Amino acid sequence: MHKVWGWLGLNLGKHWVASLLIGAVLTLGFGFGITKLEFSTSQNNYLNKSDQVYKDNVAYQNLFGGEAMVTLLTMDPGHKVNELFTKENIAKWKAAEDKIRANPGVLDVVSPLTALER
């Protein structure tokens, strides 16, 4: 391996102009290519298209017009779920709902509080 790096260093040094030009062309090519990358954060990325869960998810999106964002709430040991619905926390749930609803991209909000009320 030492011989390979030695040979490479020697030849790149001898042909430094060509090495520089090739490096610049590669950098420009990769730089242009990276602008063409697209990223998707859809839930479909995590499911196999043959799975029933995927099919149900697509049916849900078609029926209701988009993906639902689901959040999981967990309680620390020694705490109970009913602590989420004290007078103080109910006010916080309502404030969070209002803040989310204010976003023009959000169609509706169903918080744990909303689910209990309906």
DRENLOZA-400013 format. One line per 2 residues: number of its first residue (from 1); their letters; for each residue x, y, z negated of N, C-alpha, C. Coordinates in steps of 0.2 Angstrom, whole numbers. Each point is the difference from the previous one (the first is absolute). Last residue first. Layout:
% residues N
NUM> a> X Y Z X Y Z X Y Z; ...;
This chain:
% residues 118
118> re> -321 77 -111 -5 -2 6 -3 -7 -1; 17 10 -15 -6 4 0 -5 -2 5;
116> la> 21 -10 -2 -4 -2 -6 -6 4 0; 16 4 17 -3 -7 1 -4 -2 -6;
114> tl> 11 21 0 -5 0 5 -4 -7 0; 20 2 -13 -6 3 -3 -6 0 5;
112> ps> 20 -9 7 -3 -4 -4 -6 3 -4; 4 11 23 5 -2 -5 -3 -5 -5;
110> vv> -3 9 26 -4 -4 -5 6 -2 -5; -4 18 22 4 -2 -6 -5 -4 -4;
108> dl> 2 9 28 -4 -1 -7 5 -2 -5; 7 8 22 -7 0 1 -4 -1 -7;
106> vg> 25 11 7 -3 -4 -4 -8 0 1; 17 15 10 0 -7 3 -3 -5 -4;
104> pn> 1 23 -7 -4 -1 6 0 -6 3; 4 7 -26 4 -2 6 -4 -1 6;
102> ar> -9 3 -22 2 6 3 4 -1 6; -6 -18 -15 -6 2 5 2 7 4;
100> ik> 14 -8 -18 1 -4 6 -5 2 6; -1 12 -21 6 1 4 1 -4 6;
98> de> -18 -5 -14 -1 7 3 6 2 4; 1 -20 -14 -4 -1 6 -1 7 4;
96> aa> 12 1 -20 4 -4 5 -4 -1 7; -10 10 -19 4 5 3 4 -4 5;
94> kw> -14 -13 -12 -4 5 4 5 5 3; 9 -15 -15 -2 -4 6 -4 5 4;
92> ka> 7 9 -20 5 -1 4 -2 -4 6; -16 3 -16 2 6 3 6 0 5;
90> in> -6 -19 -13 -5 1 5 1 7 3; 14 -5 -18 2 -4 6 -5 1 6;
88> ek> -5 9 -22 6 3 3 2 -3 7; -17 -10 -13 -3 7 3 6 3 3;
86> tf> 3 -26 1 -2 5 -6 -2 7 3; 7 -22 11 -6 4 1 -2 4 -6;
84> le> 19 -15 3 0 4 6 -6 4 0; 3 -16 -17 3 6 -1 1 4 6;
82> nv> -10 -22 0 -4 5 -2 3 7 -1; 12 -20 5 -2 3 6 -5 6 -2;
80> kh> 19 -8 -18 -6 -3 4 -2 5 5; 25 -6 -15 -5 4 3 -6 -3 3;
78> gp> 20 -11 -8 -3 3 -6 -6 5 2; 19 -5 18 -2 -5 -5 -3 4 -6;
76> dm> -1 12 23 5 -2 -5 -3 -5 -5; -12 4 24 0 2 -7 6 -3 -3;
74> tl> -7 6 27 2 -5 -5 0 3 -7; -10 5 27 2 2 -7 1 -5 -4;
72> lt> 1 4 28 -1 -5 -6 2 4 -6; -10 8 25 5 1 -5 -1 -5 -6;
70> vm> -6 4 29 -2 -3 -6 6 1 -5; -11 10 24 6 0 -4 -2 -2 -7;
68> ae> -11 -5 25 -1 2 -7 7 0 -3; -5 3 27 2 -4 -5 -1 3 -7;
66> gg> -16 4 22 7 1 -2 2 -4 -6; -23 2 10 4 5 3 7 1 -2;
64> fl> -19 -17 -5 0 6 -4 5 6 3; -4 -22 11 -6 2 -2 0 7 -4;
62> nq> 20 -9 9 -5 1 5 -7 2 -2; 16 -7 -16 2 6 3 -4 2 6;
60> ya> -4 -21 -10 -1 6 -5 1 6 3; 6 -19 13 -7 1 0 -2 6 -5;
58> vn> 23 -7 0 -2 4 6 -8 1 1; 8 -12 -19 2 6 0 -2 4 6;
56> dk> -4 -23 0 -5 4 -5 2 7 0; 15 -14 11 -6 1 4 -5 4 -4;
54> yv> 20 -6 -11 1 5 5 -7 1 4; 0 -16 -16 0 6 -3 1 6 5;
52> qd> 1 -23 7 -7 2 -1 0 7 -3; 21 -8 15 -3 -1 -7 -7 3 0;
50> sk> 15 1 19 -4 -6 -1 -3 -1 -6; 15 18 4 -6 1 4 -4 -6 0;
48> nl> 16 7 -20 1 -4 6 -7 1 4; 10 19 -18 -4 -6 1 1 -3 7;
46> yn> 10 20 -8 1 -4 -5 -4 -7 0; -2 20 15 7 -2 0 2 -6 -5;
44> nq> -21 12 1 0 -6 5 7 -2 0; -6 19 -12 -1 -6 -4 1 -6 5;
42> st> 11 23 6 -6 -3 0 0 -6 -4; 17 17 7 -1 -2 -7 -7 -3 -1;
40> sf> 19 5 21 -7 -1 -2 0 -2 -7; 18 12 19 -1 -3 -6 -7 -1 -2;
38> el> 18 5 22 -6 1 -3 -1 -5 -6; 21 11 17 -2 -5 -4 -7 2 -3;
36> kt> 14 13 15 -5 -4 3 -3 -6 -5; 19 15 -4 -6 4 0 -6 -4 3;
34> ig> 22 -10 -1 -4 0 -7 -6 5 0; 14 -2 20 -4 -6 -2 -4 0 -6;
32> fg> 16 17 6 -6 0 4 -5 -5 -2; 21 -1 -10 -3 6 -2 -7 1 3;
30> fg> 15 -17 8 -3 -2 -6 -4 6 -3; 12 5 19 -5 -5 1 -4 -2 -6;
28> lt> 19 14 -3 -6 4 3 -6 -5 2; 20 -9 -8 -3 4 -6 -6 3 3;
26> lv> 14 -12 15 -4 -4 -4 -4 4 -6; 14 12 14 -5 -3 4 -5 -4 -4;
24> ag> 20 8 -9 -4 5 0 -7 -2 4; 18 -15 -2 -3 1 -7 -5 5 1;
22> il> 13 -4 19 -4 -5 -1 -4 0 -7; 16 16 5 -5 1 4 -5 -6 -1;
20> ls> 20 -1 -12 -4 6 -2 -6 1 4; 15 -16 7 -3 -2 -7 -5 5 -2;
18> av> 14 5 18 -5 -5 2 -4 -2 -6; 19 13 -4 -5 4 4 -6 -4 2;
16> wh> 19 -10 -11 -5 4 -5 -5 4 4; 17 -20 4 -5 3 5 -5 4 -4;
14> kg> 19 -9 -11 3 1 6 -6 3 5; -6 -7 -21 4 6 -1 3 2 7;
12> ln> -13 -19 -2 -5 6 -1 5 6 0; 11 -21 0 -3 2 7 -5 6 -1;
10> lg> 11 -8 -20 5 2 5 -3 2 7; -14 -8 -17 2 6 -2 5 3 5;
8> lw> -8 -22 3 -5 5 1 2 7 -2; 15 -18 -5 -1 0 7 -5 6 2;
6> gw> 2 -6 -23 6 3 3 0 2 7; -18 -13 -10 0 7 -1 6 4 2;
4> vk> 0 -23 3 -5 3 4 -1 8 -1; 15 -14 -13 3 1 7 -6 4 4;
2> hm> -5 -7 -21 5 5 -1 2 2 7; -13 -19 -3 -4 6 0 4 6 0;
